[in-house]
Amino acid sequence: MDYGFPWDHVVNEFKYQARPELAGALAELMAAAVARSAQTLPDGVLPMPLAPQRLAQRGYNQAWELARHVAAAVRRPAWPHGLLRPLDTAPQAGLGRAARQHNLRTAFMVEPRHRPALAGRRVALVDDVMTTGATVREAAAALLRAGAGAVDVWVLARTPETSAD
């Protein structure tokens, strides 16, 4: 969906107003979109990780809430800790494309003990909102460097492109 009315309000409630109970219904929409796409299903589903400080502030990772529900709906395993975000980078919201890319360099890593499970596998990386794609590009690159065979990106909402992006 486009990240605009009314979905922007729903996603903001889910993400910033401590409403993780919305994840199930939102994941159903994602699973339906995956089914309509007729794409090859992945071997596993991973959430976009949050940095430890951000996770502590929010109390939950909204991408994990979506990932675990959508993984169950498409009957694939969910791997909650395969991708890590050890660095607490500045929030991406409000940054332009170049600043987002610079902000994310080396932000992601694959948990070393999970590398064998990724080897040659197709994985889906789940996130709530994609703006410029900088975050998912960096996360996907980390997964590919760790040996994943392919990375699909499943996002709930996409910010419509503007001239600032």
Chimera marker file (.cmm) of the C-alpha trace (Angstrom):
<marker_set name="trace">
<marker id="1" x="0.000" y="0.000" z="0.000" r="1" g="1" b="0" radius="0.5"/>
<marker id="2" x="1.016" y="3.619" z="-0.328" r="1" g="1" b="0" radius="0.5"/>
<marker id="3" x="2.097" y="5.233" z="2.904" r="1" g="1" b="0" radius="0.5"/>
<marker id="4" x="-0.681" y="7.812" z="2.849" r="1" g="1" b="0" radius="0.5"/>
<marker id="5" x="-4.163" y="8.344" z="4.221" r="1" g="1" b="0" radius="0.5"/>
<marker id="6" x="-5.538" y="6.322" z="5.975" r="1" g="1" b="0" radius="0.5"/>
<marker id="7" x="-2.670" y="3.838" z="6.200" r="1" g="1" b="0" radius="0.5"/>
<marker id="8" x="-0.103" y="6.328" z="7.475" r="1" g="1" b="0" radius="0.5"/>
<marker id="9" x="-2.246" y="6.827" z="10.588" r="1" g="1" b="0" radius="0.5"/>
<marker id="10" x="-2.666" y="3.071" z="11.116" r="1" g="1" b="0" radius="0.5"/>
<marker id="11" x="1.068" y="2.418" z="10.681" r="1" g="1" b="0" radius="0.5"/>
<marker id="12" x="1.974" y="5.270" z="13.036" r="1" g="1" b="0" radius="0.5"/>
<marker id="13" x="-0.396" y="3.872" z="15.671" r="1" g="1" b="0" radius="0.5"/>
<marker id="14" x="1.174" y="0.441" z="15.227" r="1" g="1" b="0" radius="0.5"/>
<marker id="15" x="4.741" y="1.689" z="15.320" r="1" g="1" b="0" radius="0.5"/>
<marker id="16" x="4.806" y="4.679" z="17.670" r="1" g="1" b="0" radius="0.5"/>
<marker id="17" x="1.724" y="4.358" z="19.875" r="1" g="1" b="0" radius="0.5"/>
<marker id="18" x="2.404" y="0.902" z="21.326" r="1" g="1" b="0" radius="0.5"/>
<marker id="19" x="-0.210" y="-0.941" z="19.282" r="1" g="1" b="0" radius="0.5"/>
<marker id="20" x="1.490" y="-4.263" z="18.416" r="1" g="1" b="0" radius="0.5"/>
<marker id="21" x="-1.933" y="-5.924" z="18.366" r="1" g="1" b="0" radius="0.5"/>
<marker id="22" x="-2.428" y="-4.370" z="14.909" r="1" g="1" b="0" radius="0.5"/>
<marker id="23" x="0.302" y="-6.632" z="13.502" r="1" g="1" b="0" radius="0.5"/>
<marker id="24" x="-1.954" y="-9.606" z="12.814" r="1" g="1" b="0" radius="0.5"/>
<marker id="25" x="-4.401" y="-7.698" z="10.620" r="1" g="1" b="0" radius="0.5"/>
<marker id="26" x="-1.616" y="-5.807" z="8.837" r="1" g="1" b="0" radius="0.5"/>
<marker id="27" x="0.295" y="-9.048" z="8.231" r="1" g="1" b="0" radius="0.5"/>
<marker id="28" x="-2.834" y="-10.559" z="6.678" r="1" g="1" b="0" radius="0.5"/>
<marker id="29" x="-2.729" y="-7.768" z="4.096" r="1" g="1" b="0" radius="0.5"/>
<marker id="30" x="0.946" y="-8.508" z="3.436" r="1" g="1" b="0" radius="0.5"/>
<marker id="31" x="0.331" y="-12.245" z="3.111" r="1" g="1" b="0" radius="0.5"/>
<marker id="32" x="-2.486" y="-11.611" z="0.641" r="1" g="1" b="0" radius="0.5"/>
<marker id="33" x="-0.174" y="-9.435" z="-1.454" r="1" g="1" b="0" radius="0.5"/>
<marker id="34" x="2.506" y="-12.135" z="-1.392" r="1" g="1" b="0" radius="0.5"/>
<marker id="35" x="-0.047" y="-14.734" z="-2.516" r="1" g="1" b="0" radius="0.5"/>
<marker id="36" x="-1.231" y="-12.476" z="-5.366" r="1" g="1" b="0" radius="0.5"/>
<marker id="37" x="2.350" y="-11.957" z="-6.549" r="1" g="1" b="0" radius="0.5"/>
<marker id="38" x="2.806" y="-15.684" z="-7.255" r="1" g="1" b="0" radius="0.5"/>
<marker id="39" x="6.488" y="-15.299" z="-6.413" r="1" g="1" b="0" radius="0.5"/>
<marker id="40" x="8.583" y="-18.184" z="-5.163" r="1" g="1" b="0" radius="0.5"/>
<marker id="41" x="8.218" y="-18.331" z="-1.402" r="1" g="1" b="0" radius="0.5"/>
<marker id="42" x="11.383" y="-17.894" z="0.640" r="1" g="1" b="0" radius="0.5"/>
<marker id="43" x="13.030" y="-20.460" z="2.866" r="1" g="1" b="0" radius="0.5"/>
<marker id="44" x="12.644" y="-18.126" z="5.841" r="1" g="1" b="0" radius="0.5"/>
<marker id="45" x="11.347" y="-14.731" z="6.893" r="1" g="1" b="0" radius="0.5"/>
<marker id="46" x="13.429" y="-12.193" z="8.807" r="1" g="1" b="0" radius="0.5"/>
<marker id="47" x="12.413" y="-8.883" z="10.333" r="1" g="1" b="0" radius="0.5"/>
<marker id="48" x="14.274" y="-5.633" z="9.808" r="1" g="1" b="0" radius="0.5"/>
<marker id="49" x="16.129" y="-5.401" z="13.114" r="1" g="1" b="0" radius="0.5"/>
<marker id="50" x="16.046" y="-2.482" z="15.515" r="1" g="1" b="0" radius="0.5"/>
<marker id="51" x="19.107" y="-1.199" z="17.338" r="1" g="1" b="0" radius="0.5"/>
<marker id="52" x="19.085" y="-2.190" z="21.026" r="1" g="1" b="0" radius="0.5"/>
<marker id="53" x="18.353" y="1.346" z="22.261" r="1" g="1" b="0" radius="0.5"/>
<marker id="54" x="15.451" y="1.793" z="19.841" r="1" g="1" b="0" radius="0.5"/>
<marker id="55" x="14.036" y="-1.591" z="20.824" r="1" g="1" b="0" radius="0.5"/>
<marker id="56" x="14.261" y="-0.643" z="24.504" r="1" g="1" b="0" radius="0.5"/>
<marker id="57" x="12.480" y="2.664" z="23.840" r="1" g="1" b="0" radius="0.5"/>
<marker id="58" x="9.672" y="1.152" z="21.764" r="1" g="1" b="0" radius="0.5"/>
<marker id="59" x="9.310" y="-2.086" z="23.699" r="1" g="1" b="0" radius="0.5"/>
<marker id="60" x="8.883" y="-4.225" z="20.583" r="1" g="1" b="0" radius="0.5"/>
<marker id="61" x="10.142" y="-4.475" z="17.029" r="1" g="1" b="0" radius="0.5"/>
<marker id="62" x="7.242" y="-3.706" z="14.712" r="1" g="1" b="0" radius="0.5"/>
<marker id="63" x="8.979" y="-5.509" z="11.828" r="1" g="1" b="0" radius="0.5"/>
<marker id="64" x="9.253" y="-8.673" z="13.938" r="1" g="1" b="0" radius="0.5"/>
<marker id="65" x="5.566" y="-8.439" z="14.833" r="1" g="1" b="0" radius="0.5"/>
<marker id="66" x="4.735" y="-8.300" z="11.109" r="1" g="1" b="0" radius="0.5"/>
<marker id="67" x="7.314" y="-10.935" z="10.124" r="1" g="1" b="0" radius="0.5"/>
<marker id="68" x="6.159" y="-13.578" z="12.580" r="1" g="1" b="0" radius="0.5"/>
<marker id="69" x="2.525" y="-13.192" z="11.539" r="1" g="1" b="0" radius="0.5"/>
<marker id="70" x="3.175" y="-13.105" z="7.792" r="1" g="1" b="0" radius="0.5"/>
<marker id="71" x="5.575" y="-16.058" z="8.062" r="1" g="1" b="0" radius="0.5"/>
<marker id="72" x="2.862" y="-18.097" z="9.768" r="1" g="1" b="0" radius="0.5"/>
<marker id="73" x="0.338" y="-17.077" z="7.109" r="1" g="1" b="0" radius="0.5"/>
<marker id="74" x="2.596" y="-18.224" z="4.250" r="1" g="1" b="0" radius="0.5"/>
<marker id="75" x="3.786" y="-21.264" z="6.219" r="1" g="1" b="0" radius="0.5"/>
<marker id="76" x="7.444" y="-20.371" z="6.339" r="1" g="1" b="0" radius="0.5"/>
<marker id="77" x="9.761" y="-20.219" z="9.365" r="1" g="1" b="0" radius="0.5"/>
<marker id="78" x="10.415" y="-16.856" z="10.974" r="1" g="1" b="0" radius="0.5"/>
<marker id="79" x="13.998" y="-16.172" z="12.005" r="1" g="1" b="0" radius="0.5"/>
<marker id="80" x="13.884" y="-13.323" z="14.548" r="1" g="1" b="0" radius="0.5"/>
<marker id="81" x="17.614" y="-12.920" z="15.204" r="1" g="1" b="0" radius="0.5"/>
<marker id="82" x="19.295" y="-13.739" z="11.895" r="1" g="1" b="0" radius="0.5"/>
<marker id="83" x="20.028" y="-10.102" z="11.106" r="1" g="1" b="0" radius="0.5"/>
<marker id="84" x="21.297" y="-7.687" z="13.740" r="1" g="1" b="0" radius="0.5"/>
<marker id="85" x="21.554" y="-3.917" z="13.962" r="1" g="1" b="0" radius="0.5"/>
<marker id="86" x="24.211" y="-3.416" z="16.633" r="1" g="1" b="0" radius="0.5"/>
<marker id="87" x="24.733" y="0.283" z="15.869" r="1" g="1" b="0" radius="0.5"/>
<marker id="88" x="22.213" y="2.812" z="17.088" r="1" g="1" b="0" radius="0.5"/>
<marker id="89" x="22.156" y="5.054" z="14.024" r="1" g="1" b="0" radius="0.5"/>
<marker id="90" x="20.148" y="8.255" z="13.813" r="1" g="1" b="0" radius="0.5"/>
<marker id="91" x="16.475" y="7.731" z="12.917" r="1" g="1" b="0" radius="0.5"/>
<marker id="92" x="15.930" y="7.605" z="9.158" r="1" g="1" b="0" radius="0.5"/>
<marker id="93" x="12.728" y="9.674" z="9.294" r="1" g="1" b="0" radius="0.5"/>
<marker id="94" x="13.391" y="13.168" z="8.009" r="1" g="1" b="0" radius="0.5"/>
<marker id="95" x="16.678" y="12.330" z="6.271" r="1" g="1" b="0" radius="0.5"/>
<marker id="96" x="17.155" y="12.648" z="2.511" r="1" g="1" b="0" radius="0.5"/>
<marker id="97" x="18.398" y="9.832" z="0.283" r="1" g="1" b="0" radius="0.5"/>
<marker id="98" x="22.130" y="10.577" z="0.598" r="1" g="1" b="0" radius="0.5"/>
<marker id="99" x="21.949" y="11.078" z="4.355" r="1" g="1" b="0" radius="0.5"/>
<marker id="100" x="20.001" y="7.817" z="4.763" r="1" g="1" b="0" radius="0.5"/>
<marker id="101" x="22.616" y="5.868" z="2.816" r="1" g="1" b="0" radius="0.5"/>
<marker id="102" x="25.511" y="7.379" z="4.785" r="1" g="1" b="0" radius="0.5"/>
<marker id="103" x="23.673" y="6.798" z="8.067" r="1" g="1" b="0" radius="0.5"/>
<marker id="104" x="23.343" y="3.063" z="7.370" r="1" g="1" b="0" radius="0.5"/>
<marker id="105" x="26.827" y="2.114" z="6.243" r="1" g="1" b="0" radius="0.5"/>
<marker id="106" x="27.886" y="-0.884" z="8.366" r="1" g="1" b="0" radius="0.5"/>
<marker id="107" x="24.671" y="-0.693" z="10.443" r="1" g="1" b="0" radius="0.5"/>
<marker id="108" x="23.728" y="-4.351" z="9.851" r="1" g="1" b="0" radius="0.5"/>
<marker id="109" x="25.373" y="-7.700" z="10.438" r="1" g="1" b="0" radius="0.5"/>
<marker id="110" x="24.335" y="-11.323" z="10.338" r="1" g="1" b="0" radius="0.5"/>
<marker id="111" x="24.562" y="-13.211" z="13.593" r="1" g="1" b="0" radius="0.5"/>
<marker id="112" x="27.570" y="-15.515" z="12.954" r="1" g="1" b="0" radius="0.5"/>
<marker id="113" x="25.824" y="-18.656" z="14.181" r="1" g="1" b="0" radius="0.5"/>
<marker id="114" x="23.011" y="-18.037" z="11.670" r="1" g="1" b="0" radius="0.5"/>
<marker id="115" x="25.293" y="-17.883" z="8.626" r="1" g="1" b="0" radius="0.5"/>
<marker id="116" x="25.059" y="-21.634" z="7.894" r="1" g="1" b="0" radius="0.5"/>
<marker id="117" x="21.250" y="-21.446" z="7.886" r="1" g="1" b="0" radius="0.5"/>
<marker id="118" x="21.403" y="-18.626" z="5.316" r="1" g="1" b="0" radius="0.5"/>
<marker id="119" x="23.849" y="-20.303" z="2.958" r="1" g="1" b="0" radius="0.5"/>
<marker id="120" x="22.310" y="-20.285" z="-0.500" r="1" g="1" b="0" radius="0.5"/>
<marker id="121" x="18.812" y="-19.717" z="0.875" r="1" g="1" b="0" radius="0.5"/>
<marker id="122" x="16.146" y="-17.341" z="-0.362" r="1" g="1" b="0" radius="0.5"/>
<marker id="123" x="14.922" y="-15.130" z="2.480" r="1" g="1" b="0" radius="0.5"/>
<marker id="124" x="12.269" y="-12.456" z="2.829" r="1" g="1" b="0" radius="0.5"/>
<marker id="125" x="13.175" y="-9.320" z="4.758" r="1" g="1" b="0" radius="0.5"/>
<marker id="126" x="10.088" y="-7.723" z="6.341" r="1" g="1" b="0" radius="0.5"/>
<marker id="127" x="9.720" y="-4.051" z="7.254" r="1" g="1" b="0" radius="0.5"/>
<marker id="128" x="6.827" y="-1.733" z="7.929" r="1" g="1" b="0" radius="0.5"/>
<marker id="129" x="7.592" y="1.270" z="5.700" r="1" g="1" b="0" radius="0.5"/>
<marker id="130" x="10.047" y="1.795" z="2.846" r="1" g="1" b="0" radius="0.5"/>
<marker id="131" x="10.905" y="5.356" z="1.916" r="1" g="1" b="0" radius="0.5"/>
<marker id="132" x="14.039" y="5.570" z="-0.239" r="1" g="1" b="0" radius="0.5"/>
<marker id="133" x="14.985" y="1.906" z="0.035" r="1" g="1" b="0" radius="0.5"/>
<marker id="134" x="18.335" y="2.727" z="1.675" r="1" g="1" b="0" radius="0.5"/>
<marker id="135" x="17.619" y="0.662" z="4.788" r="1" g="1" b="0" radius="0.5"/>
<marker id="136" x="16.467" y="-2.444" z="2.944" r="1" g="1" b="0" radius="0.5"/>
<marker id="137" x="19.364" y="-2.159" z="0.468" r="1" g="1" b="0" radius="0.5"/>
<marker id="138" x="21.935" y="-2.133" z="3.272" r="1" g="1" b="0" radius="0.5"/>
<marker id="139" x="20.207" y="-4.938" z="5.179" r="1" g="1" b="0" radius="0.5"/>
<marker id="140" x="19.861" y="-7.068" z="2.034" r="1" g="1" b="0" radius="0.5"/>
<marker id="141" x="23.529" y="-6.466" z="1.209" r="1" g="1" b="0" radius="0.5"/>
<marker id="142" x="24.518" y="-7.744" z="4.664" r="1" g="1" b="0" radius="0.5"/>
<marker id="143" x="22.417" y="-10.886" z="4.138" r="1" g="1" b="0" radius="0.5"/>
<marker id="144" x="23.928" y="-11.497" z="0.705" r="1" g="1" b="0" radius="0.5"/>
<marker id="145" x="27.476" y="-10.977" z="2.024" r="1" g="1" b="0" radius="0.5"/>
<marker id="146" x="26.693" y="-13.586" z="4.695" r="1" g="1" b="0" radius="0.5"/>
<marker id="147" x="25.761" y="-16.118" z="2.014" r="1" g="1" b="0" radius="0.5"/>
<marker id="148" x="22.031" y="-15.739" z="1.393" r="1" g="1" b="0" radius="0.5"/>
<marker id="149" x="21.202" y="-16.833" z="-2.139" r="1" g="1" b="0" radius="0.5"/>
<marker id="150" x="18.494" y="-14.203" z="-2.652" r="1" g="1" b="0" radius="0.5"/>
<marker id="151" x="16.691" y="-11.568" z="-0.619" r="1" g="1" b="0" radius="0.5"/>
<marker id="152" x="13.095" y="-10.567" z="-1.240" r="1" g="1" b="0" radius="0.5"/>
<marker id="153" x="11.809" y="-7.433" z="0.456" r="1" g="1" b="0" radius="0.5"/>
<marker id="154" x="8.287" y="-7.437" z="1.850" r="1" g="1" b="0" radius="0.5"/>
<marker id="155" x="7.126" y="-4.059" z="3.128" r="1" g="1" b="0" radius="0.5"/>
<marker id="156" x="3.727" y="-3.107" z="4.406" r="1" g="1" b="0" radius="0.5"/>
<marker id="157" x="3.770" y="0.422" z="2.967" r="1" g="1" b="0" radius="0.5"/>
<marker id="158" x="5.840" y="2.370" z="0.465" r="1" g="1" b="0" radius="0.5"/>
<marker id="159" x="6.269" y="6.110" z="0.639" r="1" g="1" b="0" radius="0.5"/>
<marker id="160" x="5.320" y="7.500" z="-2.769" r="1" g="1" b="0" radius="0.5"/>
<marker id="161" x="8.360" y="8.908" z="-4.572" r="1" g="1" b="0" radius="0.5"/>
<marker id="162" x="8.832" y="12.660" z="-4.554" r="1" g="1" b="0" radius="0.5"/>
<marker id="163" x="11.452" y="14.907" z="-6.072" r="1" g="1" b="0" radius="0.5"/>
<marker id="164" x="13.221" y="14.998" z="-2.656" r="1" g="1" b="0" radius="0.5"/>
<marker id="165" x="13.825" y="11.240" z="-2.797" r="1" g="1" b="0" radius="0.5"/>
<link id1="1" id2="2" r="1" g="1" b="0" radius="0.2"/>
<link id1="2" id2="3" r="1" g="1" b="0" radius="0.2"/>
<link id1="3" id2="4" r="1" g="1" b="0" radius="0.2"/>
<link id1="4" id2="5" r="1" g="1" b="0" radius="0.2"/>
<link id1="5" id2="6" r="1" g="1" b="0" radius="0.2"/>
<link id1="6" id2="7" r="1" g="1" b="0" radius="0.2"/>
<link id1="7" id2="8" r="1" g="1" b="0" radius="0.2"/>
<link id1="8" id2="9" r="1" g="1" b="0" radius="0.2"/>
<link id1="9" id2="10" r="1" g="1" b="0" radius="0.2"/>
<link id1="10" id2="11" r="1" g="1" b="0" radius="0.2"/>
<link id1="11" id2="12" r="1" g="1" b="0" radius="0.2"/>
<link id1="12" id2="13" r="1" g="1" b="0" radius="0.2"/>
<link id1="13" id2="14" r="1" g="1" b="0" radius="0.2"/>
<link id1="14" id2="15" r="1" g="1" b="0" radius="0.2"/>
<link id1="15" id2="16" r="1" g="1" b="0" radius="0.2"/>
<link id1="16" id2="17" r="1" g="1" b="0" radius="0.2"/>
<link id1="17" id2="18" r="1" g="1" b="0" radius="0.2"/>
<link id1="18" id2="19" r="1" g="1" b="0" radius="0.2"/>
<link id1="19" id2="20" r="1" g="1" b="0" radius="0.2"/>
<link id1="20" id2="21" r="1" g="1" b="0" radius="0.2"/>
<link id1="21" id2="22" r="1" g="1" b="0" radius="0.2"/>
<link id1="22" id2="23" r="1" g="1" b="0" radius="0.2"/>
<link id1="23" id2="24" r="1" g="1" b="0" radius="0.2"/>
<link id1="24" id2="25" r="1" g="1" b="0" radius="0.2"/>
<link id1="25" id2="26" r="1" g="1" b="0" radius="0.2"/>
<link id1="26" id2="27" r="1" g="1" b="0" radius="0.2"/>
<link id1="27" id2="28" r="1" g="1" b="0" radius="0.2"/>
<link id1="28" id2="29" r="1" g="1" b="0" radius="0.2"/>
<link id1="29" id2="30" r="1" g="1" b="0" radius="0.2"/>
<link id1="30" id2="31" r="1" g="1" b="0" radius="0.2"/>
<link id1="31" id2="32" r="1" g="1" b="0" radius="0.2"/>
<link id1="32" id2="33" r="1" g="1" b="0" radius="0.2"/>
<link id1="33" id2="34" r="1" g="1" b="0" radius="0.2"/>
<link id1="34" id2="35" r="1" g="1" b="0" radius="0.2"/>
<link id1="35" id2="36" r="1" g="1" b="0" radius="0.2"/>
<link id1="36" id2="37" r="1" g="1" b="0" radius="0.2"/>
<link id1="37" id2="38" r="1" g="1" b="0" radius="0.2"/>
<link id1="38" id2="39" r="1" g="1" b="0" radius="0.2"/>
<link id1="39" id2="40" r="1" g="1" b="0" radius="0.2"/>
<link id1="40" id2="41" r="1" g="1" b="0" radius="0.2"/>
<link id1="41" id2="42" r="1" g="1" b="0" radius="0.2"/>
<link id1="42" id2="43" r="1" g="1" b="0" radius="0.2"/>
<link id1="43" id2="44" r="1" g="1" b="0" radius="0.2"/>
<link id1="44" id2="45" r="1" g="1" b="0" radius="0.2"/>
<link id1="45" id2="46" r="1" g="1" b="0" radius="0.2"/>
<link id1="46" id2="47" r="1" g="1" b="0" radius="0.2"/>
<link id1="47" id2="48" r="1" g="1" b="0" radius="0.2"/>
<link id1="48" id2="49" r="1" g="1" b="0" radius="0.2"/>
<link id1="49" id2="50" r="1" g="1" b="0" radius="0.2"/>
<link id1="50" id2="51" r="1" g="1" b="0" radius="0.2"/>
<link id1="51" id2="52" r="1" g="1" b="0" radius="0.2"/>
<link id1="52" id2="53" r="1" g="1" b="0" radius="0.2"/>
<link id1="53" id2="54" r="1" g="1" b="0" radius="0.2"/>
<link id1="54" id2="55" r="1" g="1" b="0" radius="0.2"/>
<link id1="55" id2="56" r="1" g="1" b="0" radius="0.2"/>
<link id1="56" id2="57" r="1" g="1" b="0" radius="0.2"/>
<link id1="57" id2="58" r="1" g="1" b="0" radius="0.2"/>
<link id1="58" id2="59" r="1" g="1" b="0" radius="0.2"/>
<link id1="59" id2="60" r="1" g="1" b="0" radius="0.2"/>
<link id1="60" id2="61" r="1" g="1" b="0" radius="0.2"/>
<link id1="61" id2="62" r="1" g="1" b="0" radius="0.2"/>
<link id1="62" id2="63" r="1" g="1" b="0" radius="0.2"/>
<link id1="63" id2="64" r="1" g="1" b="0" radius="0.2"/>
<link id1="64" id2="65" r="1" g="1" b="0" radius="0.2"/>
<link id1="65" id2="66" r="1" g="1" b="0" radius="0.2"/>
<link id1="66" id2="67" r="1" g="1" b="0" radius="0.2"/>
<link id1="67" id2="68" r="1" g="1" b="0" radius="0.2"/>
<link id1="68" id2="69" r="1" g="1" b="0" radius="0.2"/>
<link id1="69" id2="70" r="1" g="1" b="0" radius="0.2"/>
<link id1="70" id2="71" r="1" g="1" b="0" radius="0.2"/>
<link id1="71" id2="72" r="1" g="1" b="0" radius="0.2"/>
<link id1="72" id2="73" r="1" g="1" b="0" radius="0.2"/>
<link id1="73" id2="74" r="1" g="1" b="0" radius="0.2"/>
<link id1="74" id2="75" r="1" g="1" b="0" radius="0.2"/>
<link id1="75" id2="76" r="1" g="1" b="0" radius="0.2"/>
<link id1="76" id2="77" r="1" g="1" b="0" radius="0.2"/>
<link id1="77" id2="78" r="1" g="1" b="0" radius="0.2"/>
<link id1="78" id2="79" r="1" g="1" b="0" radius="0.2"/>
<link id1="79" id2="80" r="1" g="1" b="0" radius="0.2"/>
<link id1="80" id2="81" r="1" g="1" b="0" radius="0.2"/>
<link id1="81" id2="82" r="1" g="1" b="0" radius="0.2"/>
<link id1="82" id2="83" r="1" g="1" b="0" radius="0.2"/>
<link id1="83" id2="84" r="1" g="1" b="0" radius="0.2"/>
<link id1="84" id2="85" r="1" g="1" b="0" radius="0.2"/>
<link id1="85" id2="86" r="1" g="1" b="0" radius="0.2"/>
<link id1="86" id2="87" r="1" g="1" b="0" radius="0.2"/>
<link id1="87" id2="88" r="1" g="1" b="0" radius="0.2"/>
<link id1="88" id2="89" r="1" g="1" b="0" radius="0.2"/>
<link id1="89" id2="90" r="1" g="1" b="0" radius="0.2"/>
<link id1="90" id2="91" r="1" g="1" b="0" radius="0.2"/>
<link id1="91" id2="92" r="1" g="1" b="0" radius="0.2"/>
<link id1="92" id2="93" r="1" g="1" b="0" radius="0.2"/>
<link id1="93" id2="94" r="1" g="1" b="0" radius="0.2"/>
<link id1="94" id2="95" r="1" g="1" b="0" radius="0.2"/>
<link id1="95" id2="96" r="1" g="1" b="0" radius="0.2"/>
<link id1="96" id2="97" r="1" g="1" b="0" radius="0.2"/>
<link id1="97" id2="98" r="1" g="1" b="0" radius="0.2"/>
<link id1="98" id2="99" r="1" g="1" b="0" radius="0.2"/>
<link id1="99" id2="100" r="1" g="1" b="0" radius="0.2"/>
<link id1="100" id2="101" r="1" g="1" b="0" radius="0.2"/>
<link id1="101" id2="102" r="1" g="1" b="0" radius="0.2"/>
<link id1="102" id2="103" r="1" g="1" b="0" radius="0.2"/>
<link id1="103" id2="104" r="1" g="1" b="0" radius="0.2"/>
<link id1="104" id2="105" r="1" g="1" b="0" radius="0.2"/>
<link id1="105" id2="106" r="1" g="1" b="0" radius="0.2"/>
<link id1="106" id2="107" r="1" g="1" b="0" radius="0.2"/>
<link id1="107" id2="108" r="1" g="1" b="0" radius="0.2"/>
<link id1="108" id2="109" r="1" g="1" b="0" radius="0.2"/>
<link id1="109" id2="110" r="1" g="1" b="0" radius="0.2"/>
<link id1="110" id2="111" r="1" g="1" b="0" radius="0.2"/>
<link id1="111" id2="112" r="1" g="1" b="0" radius="0.2"/>
<link id1="112" id2="113" r="1" g="1" b="0" radius="0.2"/>
<link id1="113" id2="114" r="1" g="1" b="0" radius="0.2"/>
<link id1="114" id2="115" r="1" g="1" b="0" radius="0.2"/>
<link id1="115" id2="116" r="1" g="1" b="0" radius="0.2"/>
<link id1="116" id2="117" r="1" g="1" b="0" radius="0.2"/>
<link id1="117" id2="118" r="1" g="1" b="0" radius="0.2"/>
<link id1="118" id2="119" r="1" g="1" b="0" radius="0.2"/>
<link id1="119" id2="120" r="1" g="1" b="0" radius="0.2"/>
<link id1="120" id2="121" r="1" g="1" b="0" radius="0.2"/>
<link id1="121" id2="122" r="1" g="1" b="0" radius="0.2"/>
<link id1="122" id2="123" r="1" g="1" b="0" radius="0.2"/>
<link id1="123" id2="124" r="1" g="1" b="0" radius="0.2"/>
<link id1="124" id2="125" r="1" g="1" b="0" radius="0.2"/>
<link id1="125" id2="126" r="1" g="1" b="0" radius="0.2"/>
<link id1="126" id2="127" r="1" g="1" b="0" radius="0.2"/>
<link id1="127" id2="128" r="1" g="1" b="0" radius="0.2"/>
<link id1="128" id2="129" r="1" g="1" b="0" radius="0.2"/>
<link id1="129" id2="130" r="1" g="1" b="0" radius="0.2"/>
<link id1="130" id2="131" r="1" g="1" b="0" radius="0.2"/>
<link id1="131" id2="132" r="1" g="1" b="0" radius="0.2"/>
<link id1="132" id2="133" r="1" g="1" b="0" radius="0.2"/>
<link id1="133" id2="134" r="1" g="1" b="0" radius="0.2"/>
<link id1="134" id2="135" r="1" g="1" b="0" radius="0.2"/>
<link id1="135" id2="136" r="1" g="1" b="0" radius="0.2"/>
<link id1="136" id2="137" r="1" g="1" b="0" radius="0.2"/>
<link id1="137" id2="138" r="1" g="1" b="0" radius="0.2"/>
<link id1="138" id2="139" r="1" g="1" b="0" radius="0.2"/>
<link id1="139" id2="140" r="1" g="1" b="0" radius="0.2"/>
<link id1="140" id2="141" r="1" g="1" b="0" radius="0.2"/>
<link id1="141" id2="142" r="1" g="1" b="0" radius="0.2"/>
<link id1="142" id2="143" r="1" g="1" b="0" radius="0.2"/>
<link id1="143" id2="144" r="1" g="1" b="0" radius="0.2"/>
<link id1="144" id2="145" r="1" g="1" b="0" radius="0.2"/>
<link id1="145" id2="146" r="1" g="1" b="0" radius="0.2"/>
<link id1="146" id2="147" r="1" g="1" b="0" radius="0.2"/>
<link id1="147" id2="148" r="1" g="1" b="0" radius="0.2"/>
<link id1="148" id2="149" r="1" g="1" b="0" radius="0.2"/>
<link id1="149" id2="150" r="1" g="1" b="0" radius="0.2"/>
<link id1="150" id2="151" r="1" g="1" b="0" radius="0.2"/>
<link id1="151" id2="152" r="1" g="1" b="0" radius="0.2"/>
<link id1="152" id2="153" r="1" g="1" b="0" radius="0.2"/>
<link id1="153" id2="154" r="1" g="1" b="0" radius="0.2"/>
<link id1="154" id2="155" r="1" g="1" b="0" radius="0.2"/>
<link id1="155" id2="156" r="1" g="1" b="0" radius="0.2"/>
<link id1="156" id2="157" r="1" g="1" b="0" radius="0.2"/>
<link id1="157" id2="158" r="1" g="1" b="0" radius="0.2"/>
<link id1="158" id2="159" r="1" g="1" b="0" radius="0.2"/>
<link id1="159" id2="160" r="1" g="1" b="0" radius="0.2"/>
<link id1="160" id2="161" r="1" g="1" b="0" radius="0.2"/>
<link id1="161" id2="162" r="1" g="1" b="0" radius="0.2"/>
<link id1="162" id2="163" r="1" g="1" b="0" radius="0.2"/>
<link id1="163" id2="164" r="1" g="1" b="0" radius="0.2"/>
<link id1="164" id2="165" r="1" g="1" b="0" radius="0.2"/>
</marker_set>
